[in-house]
Amino acid sequence: MSTSLGYSFVQSHGSYASECGYCNSGEDTSHKFGLSAIRLTCQDYQDLIDRGWRRSGTFIYKPNLRDSCCPQYTIRLDATKFHASKSQRQLINRFNRFLEGTYVPSDANDTDSNKDKSKPRKRTENTFDLIEAIHEAEGRVDLKHKFKITIELSSFTQEKYQLYCKYQTIIHNDTELSEESFRRFLVNSPLKHEPQVTPNTPGYGSFHQCYYLDDKLIAVAVLDILPKCASSVYFFYDPDFSYLQLGKYSALREISMTLDLHIAGLKDLHWYYMGYYIHNCQKMSYKGQYKPSNLLDPETYEWHPFENCAHLLNQYKYVSFANPPPNVQSANHEIPGQCTENINLSSPGMLDSNKVTDDAIKDMLVYIGGAVKRFNSVPYLNHFGEKNLLKEYYAAVGPELAKKMVLIMY
């Protein structure tokens, strides 16, 4: 494999069902197709997430939106067109005033801006500059609190791990914590780091963006920086600072970071991916508040304005935005049932593996016997079981990626 570092190497686990992490529907209500990635080029992963895939550590999965209890739609925002709402502007300004010392919350649950008696910034929607506001108090020594942001390649430290444990325990009531699970979830990544020659950019790959307040680590954003986007993986913070609304603040900072990278010279990188949008889940539906956003059609892989999708999702648990059910008249007009016309019987967006031909898979790359080979050049693989495995994988990732990435056989 050392002679083929330019390839992505993945192993297929096929379709599976598991317990949903977003609702209480019981076991085996979340349906996905899974891959283990030994190595992924950043471009291949960009192509995967543009087909509805997402990673958790080194595991790459694609939800079956039709069959799952909580359909997960990929959401993205064009950072160059982002419009901060009044509440988002207030949040950033309040954060900066906290650093100045002019905003002192009375307790850890104080998030009401009406209790901030300091003189507000005279910024309207027309005068608000996201980058300027985000960086306003960063690195200054004349403020009450010193605030610093660093970005580094994904790595393990005890400081990060202890912060993660505190966050998971208090915010998510998670008691099954270990260094191994933390590494597997938020440190390990299959993405091959690709250094950038463009000044003031960290390159492509997996990173930790670390927030330091008075030299104390208070938050970590786990991010993938890819050829077209910054992709948010996870965010954890010190619950003692909940009054700063760090979760919402981090999204605004990551949008600003995407703009910074774009302005620095990465012209194709202007999208911010927030992961999955789940319409019926409050923990995930807030992502629609960042505008203008788009949702990925699960069948055509075309992007649609969020506003055009929201009223359909009010009526249907699962819907293709490109091929909605007929007779949809308005956001308030509810239509029972669901149209199956134009919808494949297989997982949405995936090909029917039974219709993938032998000719389609013959030139696929496989890793076997310590070398990368064409599938058709290994005669002893050319029988029913192995063919089915390749056809299922081909149907899941699509023809282009199936012919670029290397499928590990044994």
N, C-alpha and C positions, 0 to 999 in steps of 0.2 A: 504494500500500500504506500510505502514511502516514495515510490517512483511516480505516484499518481496524485500528488497533493492538490492538483487543480480540480479534481473531481469532488462531488458530494457523495458520501457513502451512507446509505440508509438500509435498514432492515424492516421488512413489513410484518406487522402483527395482525393485519386484516381488520375486519369489522368486529366491534365488541360493544357491550352495554355495561354501564356502571351506575352507581348511585349519583343522583344529581346534587351538586354542591350549592344550588341556588334555591331549591324549594324542598318541601317535605313529601314528595310524591312516593317515596319508598325506593327500594333497590331496583337497579337495572332499568331506569327510565331515561337515562341519558345515553344516546347512541352515537358512536364515533367510529372513524377509521384511524388506526394508529401506526406510526413509524418510530423506530429508534434511529436517531441520527448520530453516527460516529463523527462525521464531519459534514458541514454544510458551507458552501460558498455563500457569501452575503447576497449575491444576485439570485441564486437558486431559492434562498429563503424569501427574498422579496417576491419572487414569482409565486411561491407557495402561499404567502399570506394574501396575495391578490387573487387567490383561488379559495379563500376561506379557511386556510390552515393557520395554526398557531402553535407555539412551542411552550412547554413547561419543562425547564431544564433541557435535557437532551431528547425528550419525548415530543414528537410532532403529531398533532391530531387535527382531524377535520370533522366537525359535528355533522350529524345527519339531522338537519333542521326539521324535516317533516315528522320524523318519528320521535324526536326528543320532547320531553315535557316542557323545557324552556329553550325555545329556538334562539340560537346565538348568531347574530348578524354582525359581520365585520363592519366597523365604523371608522371613518377617517375624516380629517379636517384639513383644508388648505390653509396653511399658516399665513400665507401672503394675503388672504382675504378675511382673516379672523376679525370679528367685531366683538370687543369685550362689552358685556352687559353692564348696567349700572352697578349691580351687586358684585360683579367680578372686579370692576375698577375699585370699588370700595374695599374689597378684600385686600387687594395689593396695597392700596394706600394705608390701610389700617396696619398691615404687616410692617410697612416702612416706619409708621409712627411708633409702633412698638419698639423697633430698633432704636429710634431716636430717644425714646423714653417719654413721649407725649401721650402714649396710649398705654394705660396700665389696667388690665382687666381685674375685676374685684375677686374673681375666683376662676378655677380651671374650666368652669362651664360657661363662662361669659363670652358669648359670641355676638352679642347685640351691639351693633355699631352706634345705637342711640346712647349707649353708656360711655362712649368716647367723647370727652368734653374738649379735646384739643381742636384747634382751628383746622378745618379740612382743607385739603389741596383744592385750588380753584381749577379743576380739570373737568371739562365736559367731554362728551363722546367725540367731538370734533378736535379737541386739543390733546386727547389721551394718546400717548405713544407707549405701546406695550413694552418694547425693549428698554426704553428710557426708564419707565416706572419699575420694571423688574430689577434693573441694575442700580437703581438710585442709591440704595443704602449699602450696597455690597462692597466689602473691603475697606470701608471708611473707619478711621480711628477716632473721629470726633463725636461718635454716637455713644449712647449708654450701653448698647450691646454690640459686640463685634460679630459680624455675620460673614461666613465664607462658604463658597460652593467649590467643590473639586469634582473632577470627572476622571475616573480611572478604569482600567480594564477590570472586568468582573473578577473578584478575588475574595478569599475568606480571611476575616480577622475576628478575633474574639469580641472586639468592640461592636462590630456589625451583628454578630450572632447574639450577643446579650441584648442589644436593642430589638432585634427581631423577636426574641423570646418574650420580652416585656410587651411588645405590641400584640403578638398573637395571643398571649395569655389574657390581657386586659380587654382588647378590642374584639377578639374572636372566640374567647373562652377555649382556646386550644391548649390541651395539656399533653399532647403526644408530640413532644419536641425533642430534636436531637441535632447534633452537629451534622450528622450524615444526611438527615432530611433537609436541613437548610442548604447544605452544599448541593444536593441533588435538585432542589427546587429553584434556588436563586443565585447559585454561583456557577455551577457547571453549565456549559453552553457548547453546542456543536459548531458555532459560528467561527470560522477562521478569521482572525483579525487581519484586516487589510490596511496597512498604514497609508495615510494620505500625505501627498506632497503639498497640498493646499495649506497655507499657514492658518493657524488658529482653528484647526479642525482635528479631532482625535482619530480620524480614520473610521472604517466600518468594522462592526463587530458588536460584542456584548460588553456593556459598561455598567458601573455603579456611579451614580451622581450623588455625592455625599454632602449633606447639609450640616454645617458646624455653627453652633451658637455659643459664643464665648469659649471657643476651643472644645466644646462638647459636641459629639455626634448626636444629632437629634432626629435625623431622617435619612433614608436611602431610597433613591429611585433606581430601579433596575430597568435598564433601557437597551434596546437593540438599535443601532444606527446602521441603516441600510442605504443602498444607492438612491432610493426615492423618498425615504421617510425616516423619521424617528418613531420607534414603536415602543409603547409603554408595556412593560412586562408585569411589574409589581411595584408597590410603594409601601414602605412601612416607616413608622415614626414613633417618637416618644409620646405616649399618651398624656404625660404631664403638660404637654404643650398643645392639647386639643383645642384650646381657645384661639389658636392661630389658624385653625382650619387648614392644616397643612396638606390634607388630601386634595382639596380644591386648589390651593395655592400651587401645588406641585404640577398640576395639569397646565396652569397658566405659565409657569416657568418652563415647562417642556415645550409648549408652543413657542415661547420666546427663544428657546434654544434652537428649535427647528429654523426659525427665522434667522438667527445668528449664523447658522451653518450655511443657509441659502445665500445670505449676503456675503459670507466669506468666500464664496466661489463655487459652492456645490449647487449648481443651477437646477439640477433635477430633483434635489432634495428639498421639497417644500411641503410635504405631507406629514401630518401627525396622526399616527394610528393609536387609538385608545383601546384596542383589543376588541372585545365583543360587546355589542349592545343587546340587552334582553329587555324587551318592551314591558313584560309583566313583572319585572324584578326591580324594586326600588334601588337596590344596591348597584345596579348596572344601568338603569334607564336614565340616570342623571347625565350621562354622556351626551344626550341629545341637547343639553343646554349650551354646549360649545358650538358656535355657529360661524360660518356655514359648514355643516357636516354632510357626509354622504354615507349611504348604506350600500353594501355590496349585494347585488342580486344573486341568490344562491344557485340559480340555474344558468344564467347567461354570463355571470361575472362582469356585468356592467355596473357602473356606479350611478346611484339615483339620489337626488336631493332628499335630505332627511324629511323635510316638510311634506314631500309627496308620498313618503312611505308611512308616516305616522298614522294617518287616518285608516290606511289599510290594516295596520297592525292593531288598531283599536277593534277591528271587526274579525280578524282572522289570526289564529295562533301561528299559522304558517302561511306565507304568501310569497309568490314570485312577483316582484315589482314590475318586471317587464311583461309578465303574463298574468295579470290579476284576474280574479273571477269575473265573469260578465255581469253587467247591470249594476256595477258599483256607481252610485250616483253622488254620494256626499259622505263627509266624515261622520255624520250622524245617522246615516241610513244603514241599518244593520241587515245583513243578508245571511240567512242560515245556510249551513252546509259549506262545502268547498268544491270548487271546480277542479276536475282532474284532467281536463283537456290541456295539452301542451306540457304535462308534467310526467317525467319518467317514473317508472315503477321502482327503479333503484333509488339510491340516495340522491337527493337533488344535486345537480352539477356534476355527478359522476356518470361515466359511460356505463353501459350495460356490459359487464365483463363477458357475458355469453356471446356477445356480438363482436368481441375483439378477435381478430383473425390471427392465425399462426404467422402470417407474413408481417403483421404489425409488430410482433415481439421478437422477430428473429435477430434483429440488430441491436437489441437492448443490451446495455452493459451490465455484466454481473461480476461479482468478486468471488472467486473460488480458487482454491489451491494456491493462495498467496498472490494471485494476479488478477488483473482486470481483463475480461474477455467478452467477446460477443456471444450472446446466448446460443446462437446457431452453430458456433464453433466448438461447442462442448457436447458431443453426441450423447453422452450418458445422462445429460440433463433433459434431453428432448423427449420426455414422456409426460403422461397425463398430469401427475401431481405438480410437477414444476411448471408446466405450461399454465395451469390454473392459477398458481401463485403469481406468475408474471402478469397474467391477464387481469387479475384483480387489482394488482398494484398499478398497472397501466391505466385501468379505468378510474382509479382513485386520484392519481396525480395529473393525468392528462398526457397526451402524446408528446408534447415538447419536453416536459420535465422527465418523463419516462425514458426518453432517449438521451438526456443529458446526465442524469444522476446514475450512480452505480448501486445496484441492488445486491446486498450481501446475501449469498445463498447459504453458506455453511461457515 
